[in-house]
Structure formats: structure tokens, C-alpha cells
Amino acid sequence: NFIIFNGILLLAAFVVILCLSIATMVWLAPLTAFKRTGNLPKAIALLFGGVATIYQTYIWGGWAAFCVALTLKFTLNPDVSWDWLYWITGFMWCIGPISWLANKELQVSQSAEETREIQKGTMSYSLIAIAAFIVFTFASSYSLPLYGFLLKPVGLNSYMAIENSNSVEGDRYQRS
């Protein structure tokens, strides 16, 4: 079970990184045209940068919801006795793709300022993913209004549908 759990998260991480990269580049590509000419209007920079930031925030929240839902699915299996291992692993997978992307961006950074911006963004998105993971762990139904349509096709929305009573352990007994 643990190997399957990690395999699913690995495959899903590639999909999330691919979707995030493509969509972010679509929004940020017009900025490079303005940057080359040297006259980037602040309103355009704020618009495109703001949309890209909102999109990334939404994606990392959805990734956290997916990690929590998958962790719940596997820990509710009666054969699992070390559910804490799944929770720690799910948490690490939640922030792992952000760290991997940051590492790739740092390799191509060309200045100290760009490096600081990458680190600042990494910290921000990591904190968003961590907060979402914690919130969705203890109040899993909060993820459904935002991400239910994403969890439903993969069959994970039912694991997030029941409100936790006091803890994940309490939720395990509610769903059994």
C-alpha cells in the first residue's frame, strides 16, 4: 500500500508541475515582450503577475487537498497500522514539488535579486501549501467548495465529504 501511495503521489506531482508550468508561462509570456522593450507598464505587470500569483495559490491549495484526500483514502484502509507514516509522507509530498521547482529556478537565476525573489516566492507558496494541508487535514470538507470538482473525477471527494470531529483518528471511525 505504501509503495502504491507514493507512486500515485509521484505521478500526480508530475501532472501538477506540468499544469502549473504551462499555465504560469501562458500568463507570464506577454511580460517578456514588454521586458525586452524596456517599458513595462506597472498596471500590466500587476495584472499578469497578480493572475499568475492567484493561479499558483489555487493550484498549491488544490495539491494540498489532493494530498490530504489520498492520505485519508490510504489511512482508512484497515490493513494500515502506521497511519502516521502516511501523514508525514503526504505532507512531504505536499511541499516537495514546490521545493523541486524552486531548485530548478535557482539553477538558472542570474542575479542575487532574482535569487531572493525566487526564495521569497518559494517560502510564500510553501506556507500556503502547509496551511492548506493542515486545514484540510482537520476540516477536510472545507476543500470541497474550492476543489471538489477536481477531486471527484479521481474518486477522492468522498474522503473529504465528512467533517472531522476532533482529529483524523476521529474521522477514521466516523467513516468506518
N, C-alpha and C positions, 0 to 999 in steps of 0.2 A: 504493500500500500504506500509506503513512504517513498519508494522509487517512482511509482506512478504519479504521486502527488507532486514531486519535484519535476518530473518530466512534463506534466501539464503546465506547471508554472513557467518552466523554461520556454516552452513553445509559445505560451501566451505572452511572455515578456518580449519575444521577438516581434510578435504581432503589434503589441503596444508601441514598441520603439519605432517600428516601421510607420504606423499610422501617425504617431506624433511627429516624426521627422518630416514626412511628406506634407502634412497639413501646416506645420510651422513654416516650412520653406515656402509654401504657396503664399502665406501671408507676409513673409519677410522678404521675398524675392523683389517686389517692387521697390523696397527700400534701397537695395543695392544700386538700382538705376539712378536714384537720386543722389546716393552717396558718391558715385563716380563723378557726377557733375559738380558736386561740392555745395549745392544749395538745397538742402533737405529742409522743407518747411516743418516747423515743430508740430503743427496740427496733424500732418500726415504721419510723422514719426510716432506721435502719441496714439493716433488711431490704429495704425498697424501693429505697433508694439503692444498696445492695450488688448487688442483682439487676440494676439498670439499669447499673451500672458493669461487671459481668461481661458483660452482653449487649453493651454498646458495645465492650468489649475484644475480644470474639469477632467482632463484625461488622467491626471495623477490621483484625483479623488475616485474616479471610476476604477483605476487599477487597484487602489486600496480596497474598494468594495469587492472586487473580484477575488483578491487575495483572502479577504475575510470569509467570503461565501464558500470558496473552495476549502479553506481550512475548516469551516464548520461542517461541510459535507464529509470530509475525511475523519474528523474527530468524533462525529456522531456514529461512525461505524463501530459496532460492538466489539470488533476484533482489536481496536486501538486501545492500548493501555497507557501509552506515554503521550497523551494528547498535548502536553506542554511542549514536546519536541516539534509537533506540527505548528503550534502557535509561534514559536521562536523562528522556525523556518519560514513560515508565511510572512512574518514581519520582515525578515531579512530579504525575502523576495520582493516585498513591497517597496523597499528603498534601494534595492540592488540595481535596477535599471537606471535610476536617476544617477547613481554613482558611476555606472559604466558610461553613460552619456557624457557626464561631466569630465571623466577621464579622457574620453576621445576629444572633447572640445579643448581641454587644456593642452593636449598634444599639438594642436595647431594654433594656439594663441600666439599673437605676435607682439604683445606688449604687456607690461605689468598691469596697466589699467584694464586691459581685456581679461587678464587672468583674475583680477579682483572681481570684475563683473560676473565672470563665469562662477567663481566661488560663491558670490552673493546669491546668484540665481539658484545654484545647487542647494545652498542652505535653505532658501525660501521654499523651493519645491519639495525638498526632503521634509521640512517641517509640516507642510501641507499634507503630504502623504502619511506621515506619522500621526498627525492629528486625526485624519480621516480613518486610518486603521484603528486607532483607539476608540473613536466614536462609534464606528460600525461594529466593533467587537462587542461593546457593551450595550449598544442600541442599534441592532442590525436593521431594524425596519426603517431607520432614517435614510438608508441608502436607496430604498425603493422609489421614492418620488423622482430622484435625480438619475438613478442608474438601473431602475427595474427593467426598462426596455433593452438594456444591454445584457443583463443577467438572465433574462427569460429565454433567449434562443439557446443558451448553453445549459439551461436547466438548473440554474443556481438561485433563481429568485425565491423559490420556496424555502430555502435555508435562511433567507433574510426576512421572511414574512412575519415570523412570530417575534414579538417583543421579548427581549430577555427580562427575566425577573430581577435578579441581583447580579448574576455573573454568567459566564459562558457555561459553567457547570450546571447552573440552574436551568439554562436553556436546553442543555442536553437532555434533562429529564422531562422537560415540557414536550419535546418533540418525539420522545420515545413512545 
